[in-house]
Amino acid sequence: MTPEENSPKRRTFTELSQQFLVGIAFGGLLALIPLTYLSLSTLEMKPLYGEVMAALVLTCGILAVLLGKKFLQPLIAFLESLPLIG
């Protein structure tokens, strides 16, 4: 092992913003899952539901920035394992 492998690499603003956007995209997918099980005509959107969904999306984005590849690698592997539609 060389000393360079143990030293933390500084991430650029571009990498951080990309990780944040990927985290937000995943959080958005997670927030939409409950909607697939409910009919939109029976769904009463209360302000609390919107706040919880927004908090989930932002939490995923923040976790993606803080944890970096440790958080994103399992998500990317999961998305790659899904079959393509078409």
BELRATA-V465210 format. One line per field, one symbol per residue. phi: phi as a letter, one per 40 degrees, with the letter a starting at -180 (. if undefined). psi: psi as a letter, one per 20 degrees, with the letter a starting at -180 (. if undefined). burial: b if it has 16 or more other C-alpha atoms within 10 Angstrom, else e. Layout:
phi->???
psi->???
burial->???
//
This chain:
phi->.cccccccccccccccccccccccccccccccdccccbcccccccbdccccccccccccccccccccgccccdcccccccccccch
psi->pqhhhhppppqrhggghghghgghgghgghhighhhiqphhipooqhhghhgghhgghghgghhggichhhhghgghghhipqqp.
burial->eeeeeeeeeeeeeeebeebbbbbbbbbbeebeeeeeeeeeeeeeeeeeeeeebeebbbbbbbbbbeebeebbeeeeeeeeeeeeee
//
